[in-house]
Amino acid sequence: MKSNQERYNLEDIELDEVSSEDEEQEMFEHYRFVVDKGQSMLRIDKYITDHMEQTSRHRIQLAISAEYVRVNDKVVKANYKVKPLDIITIVMPYQRRGSEILPEDIPLNIVFEDDDLLIVNKPAGMVVHPGHGHFQGTLINALAFHLGLKPDIDAEDERMGVLVHRIDMNTSGLLVVAKNDESQLNLAKQFFYHTIERKYIALVWGNIADDEGTIEGNIGRDPNDRMRFKVFPDGEAGKHAVTHYRVLERFGYVTLVECVLETGRTHQIRVHMNYIGHPLFNDDRYGGDRILKGTLYTKYKQFIDNCFSLLPRQALHAKTLGFVHPRTKEMVRFDSELPQDMVACIEKWRGYAKNSVNFDELQD
């Protein structure tokens, strides 16, 4: 930055496993300027460009047109003339990153790529952003290498701002990555207004009563456990969240469901399914990593242990991602196959249900 007038939050973002499953859709302050008392009137796009390094006037104009630039907490146009003591903020629907990115040659499963964006199928176990003990081996490190960025690039360099959403470390599936300013701002806005199509496949404990339904309930951090989130049914806390679900297959003690996110809150599917009494299978954060339905027989316990070994993480996969392409303005939709660990676990449950003598006894 060129000006000592600017001040902004340089703290590392909380980027551990708790900070995701499609990042909460809210506005985060990235930069703040307090205009000097002696400043003459100047167009805001020119003023910001003069006070920021490695950022073009074109990018600033894009941010202004997307309503991400505010003066005294009000959205302004590019021809707004700054005045002494104006407080200028740049806010985005995603948090800032830490201070350094190290490109790493990590294989990526790229489903689609063009000049504007790419779709990557993230494996379970890969952290999306560096931070909190995960400074290497993350998706961002892999993307930095794939995009040809130089080692030790400053993660606050706006050219590094490619991810506008994320999923949990132990959730597999699709993520969209923007490759230029226009795409990044356009996609961020689509996520902010919840117009992105997102379908997940989940295996949950219990036999869900209805074939389909909708779960509504504000989601916020659990005051008794900062690593968990919970539903506040009366709306006294948390943020509005809506999840639609549809039963795909029933195995008696567990159910395979498709979940469609209307909103994108932290751990939304995991929290909502737990709220209605059906935690995700092997979700250690929300109690799904123990036997919640079934018999007391040793053979059944061994069966569950085998399932947990096949799928050593929560049974959740981001299968489908759809949005309006930033350049063509056409709706595009991408789909991914279930990863092998989920397939193996589902097949094991399918066989168990099929071979059970009294399937009706498996029902809740």
Sequence and secondary structure as in RCSB ss.txt:
>XXXX:A:sequence
MKSNQERYNLEDIELDEVSSEDEEQEMFEHYRFVVDKGQSMLRIDKYITDHMEQTSRHRIQLAISAEYVRVNDKV
VKANYKVKPLDIITIVMPYQRRGSEILPEDIPLNIVFEDDDLLIVNKPAGMVVHPGHGHFQGTLINALAFHLGLK
PDIDAEDERMGVLVHRIDMNTSGLLVVAKNDESQLNLAKQFFYHTIERKYIALVWGNIADDEGTIEGNIGRDPND
RMRFKVFPDGEAGKHAVTHYRVLERFGYVTLVECVLETGRTHQIRVHMNYIGHPLFNDDRYGGDRILKGTLYTKY
KQFIDNCFSLLPRQALHAKTLGFVHPRTKEMVRFDSELPQDMVACIEKWRGYAKNSVNFDELQD
>XXXX:A:secstr
   TTB    S    SGGG SS     EEEEEEE  TT   EEHHHHHHHH TT  HHHHHHHHHTT EEETTEE
  TT EE TT EEEEEESS    S B        EEEE SSEEEEEE TT  SS BTTB SSSHHHHHHHHTT  
TTB TTSGGG  BS    TT EEEEEEE SHHHHHHHHHHHHTT SEEEEEEEEES  SSSEEEEE EEEE TT 
TT EEEETTSSSSB  EEEEEEEEE SSEEEEEEEESS  TTHHHHHHHHTT  BTT TTTTTTS  SS   HHH
HHHHHHHHHHS S SEEEEEEEEE TTT  EEEEE    HHHHHHHHHHHHHHHH S GGGG  
